[in-house]
Amino acid sequence: MTPTSEATRILGDRLRERRTKLGLTQYTVAHESAADLANYGKLERGIGNPTLLTLLRLFVTLDLRPETALIGLANRDLFPDGIRPFTVSEYRAAEERHSRPNG
């Protein structure tokens, strides 16, 4: 399977890099984080979609600061094609265009 997005691939790489730096197995990290081993493996491959609680438990287990693990991942260019959220300013500009009277 291919990664869900570039952001999930990068996060998976960061988790794997930290785990291997600590000399831990996927089993150990999953067990200590109360995560399913298969799901943790998917996260490292960039195809998982963890809950916030799962991510937080993994960060604690890996002694990885959330801001370090997630830095740069909110870049819209990393989202899959067709799933590009509006920024607040884009949303407001679109609302303003729609609320103007025609003519």
Beta strands, then each sheet from edge to edge (+ up, - down):
end
